């Protein structure tokens, strides 16, 4: 098992999803450290679809020209930030 949970070749989207998740975790830890509260409960790992990090629903919305809905759904599914989710949807 590699540093990021598995070894081998990872797609750009997989790396982006993993980086975003690590950044989110660091932000949660920083917030807890500066607020003086105990560390928050860990969040469940987000589902990845077929190694691309993009669900069939997001792909369908993007293909139908519903980019805003696709971005919103991708953010809900993955926890990506607005810019990152927009970049992913723009590449679909």
Helices and strands as residue ranges (DSSP letters): H 12-35, H 56-63, H 67-78, H 82-91
